[in-house]
Amino acid sequence: MKKVISKDGTAIAFDKSGHGPAIILVCAAFQTRSDPMMSQLTSLLSPHFTVFNYDRRGRGDSGDTAPYAVEREVEDIEALINEAGGSAFVFGMSSGGVLALEAARKLAIAKLALYEPPFVVDNTRPPLPKNYLVQLKELITSGRRGDAVEYFLTKAAGVPADFVAPMRSAPFWPAMEHVAHTLVYDGTIMGDTMSGNPLPAERWSPVSIPTLVVGGGASPEYQQNAVKALVDRLPNAKCHILEGQEHNVAPDFLAPVLTDFFSM
């Protein structure tokens, strides 16, 4: 493990492995750099790239400095890019992909790849409740971390409530509660992009670098529609669908696609 210091003084922990051009992996909600998906993806990419697999602020071995702002997470990525030599490829998973999009508006990112940013752009699933972020913050502030995790899973991730109830006694549940406060960060990053309305026309138009937006062929319709909507909004993007994959994508399916894109 190594650390870089972000602009606000927050220490950001990362693992560096492999050889070749630098690629920074931006993880999704709940994930840390030790998450099995991120670890496996790192192993599969490291024969071709120098992989920076990091803990987003508030998670794992990284620090967390209040108050939170999306700009601070962009600065964390900037610190990693500087550590990589001033330019890097970036891959973002789910809400981490939306953070990567925000970073691409401002930073020296050579190419960008995203897996299923969780936008809700139409009526193919219920939008987030209008008070979603307020309610999530209240649950965290009152110490109800388990309820915050359940609220996210049912309202944001769309997991049926009867599926979530038995998850509370699963071995992985305490780890989810441990990073529950960072669900507020992901909610802030998403903003109003899960409202059921079309994506804003101009928000990411400055992102003119080559961009690959990957989706799962077995994902729900709303997620596939979100992938297509984002590709339509970006000036230099293309879409790749992984047949048989869902939002919880298998790294051995994803890694070859990323390797081909970042090697071109």
HELIX and SHEET records of a PDB file:
HELIX    1   1 PRO A   36  LEU A   45  1                                  10    
HELIX    2   2 VAL A   70  GLU A   83  1                                  14    
HELIX    3   3 SER A   95  ALA A  104  1                                  10    
HELIX    4   4 TYR A  132  THR A  141  1                                  10    
HELIX    5   5 ARG A  145  TYR A  151  1                                   7    
HELIX    6   6 PHE A  152  ALA A  156  3                                   5    
HELIX    7   7 ALA A  161  MET A  167  1                                   7    
HELIX    8   8 TRP A  173  HIS A  178  1                                   6    
HELIX    9   9 THR A  182  MET A  190  1                                   9    
HELIX   10  10 GLU A  221  ARG A  233  1                                  13    
HELIX   11  11 PRO A  251  SER A  263  1                                  13    
SHEET    1   A 8 LYS A   2  ILE A   5  0                                        
SHEET    2   A 8 ALA A  11  GLY A  18 -1                                        
SHEET    3   A 8 THR A  50  TYR A  54 -1                                        
SHEET    4   A 8 ALA A  22  VAL A  26  1                                        
SHEET    5   A 8 ALA A  88  MET A  93  1                                        
SHEET    6   A 8 ILE A 109  TYR A 115  1                                        
SHEET    7   A 8 THR A 211  GLY A 216  1                                        
SHEET    8   A 8 ALA A 237  LEU A 242  1                                        
END                                                                             
